[in-house]
Amino acid sequence: MRDTAAEYYELDSVKHKDILTKFSAHSLCVGACIILQAMGFKSHQIQQMLRWKSETWLMYTRNLHVASKQQNEAVFKASLLKVM
């Protein structure tokens, strides 16, 4: 994974060693969480698809434009509800 990242981002393995240590096979799991969330999959679907037994994977999701849009839509819909 580090070799792939070095090649893709054009990083020198010695000069950018500190950056490259952040890449591992685990990066694929993180990327998968982010992509599935961006595609609109629900939390339980992501957990099942990536075979997570706990909800630890939630820490890998990001504050994406998609999540922001969903939150805005929810607030808008709530503002339309009639309050007694």
C-alpha positions as CSV (number, residue, x, y, z in Angstrom):
1,M,0.0,0.0,0.0
2,R,2.8,2.4,0.8
3,D,4.5,1.7,-2.5
4,T,1.3,2.3,-4.3
5,A,0.8,5.6,-2.4
6,A,4.4,6.7,-3.1
7,E,3.9,6.1,-6.8
8,Y,0.5,7.6,-7.1
9,Y,1.3,10.8,-5.1
10,E,4.9,10.9,-6.4
11,L,6.4,10.7,-2.9
12,D,10.0,9.8,-2.2
13,S,10.2,6.8,0.2
14,V,13.0,8.4,2.3
15,K,12.0,12.1,2.1
16,H,8.3,11.5,2.7
17,K,8.6,8.5,5.1
18,D,6.5,10.2,7.8
19,I,3.6,10.6,5.3
20,L,3.9,7.1,3.9
21,T,3.6,5.5,7.3
22,K,0.0,6.7,7.3
23,F,-0.8,4.3,4.5
24,S,-1.5,0.6,5.1
25,A,-3.9,-2.1,4.0
26,H,-6.3,-0.7,6.6
27,S,-6.5,2.4,4.3
28,L,-8.7,0.2,2.0
29,C,-11.2,-0.2,4.8
30,V,-11.3,3.5,5.5
31,G,-11.7,4.3,1.8
32,A,-14.5,1.8,1.5
33,C,-16.4,3.3,4.4
34,I,-16.1,6.8,2.9
35,I,-17.1,5.7,-0.6
36,L,-20.1,3.7,0.6
37,Q,-21.3,6.5,2.8
38,A,-21.0,9.0,-0.2
39,M,-23.0,6.6,-2.3
40,G,-25.8,6.8,0.2
41,F,-25.7,3.4,1.8
42,K,-27.2,3.3,5.3
43,S,-25.1,2.6,8.3
44,H,-26.3,-1.0,8.8
45,Q,-25.6,-1.8,5.2
46,I,-22.0,-0.4,5.4
47,Q,-21.4,-2.4,8.6
48,Q,-22.7,-5.6,7.0
49,M,-21.0,-5.1,3.6
50,L,-17.6,-4.5,5.2
51,R,-18.2,-7.2,7.8
52,W,-17.6,-5.0,10.9
53,K,-18.9,-6.7,14.1
54,S,-18.8,-3.5,16.1
55,E,-19.5,0.1,15.2
56,T,-15.8,1.0,15.3
57,W,-16.0,1.7,11.5
58,L,-18.1,4.9,12.3
59,M,-14.9,6.7,13.2
60,Y,-13.7,6.4,9.6
61,T,-16.7,8.2,8.1
62,R,-16.1,11.7,7.1
63,N,-18.1,14.9,7.2
64,L,-19.0,14.6,3.5
65,H,-21.0,16.9,1.3
66,V,-23.5,14.0,1.1
67,A,-24.0,13.9,4.9
68,S,-24.2,17.7,5.0
69,K,-26.9,17.7,2.3
70,Q,-28.9,15.0,4.1
71,Q,-28.7,17.0,7.4
72,N,-30.0,20.1,5.6
73,E,-32.8,18.2,4.0
74,A,-33.8,16.7,7.4
75,V,-33.8,20.2,9.1
76,F,-35.9,21.6,6.2
77,K,-38.4,18.8,6.4
78,A,-38.6,19.2,10.2
79,S,-39.3,22.9,9.8
80,L,-42.4,22.0,7.7
81,L,-43.9,20.0,10.5
82,K,-46.9,21.5,12.3
83,V,-46.2,22.2,16.0
84,M,-49.1,22.1,18.4
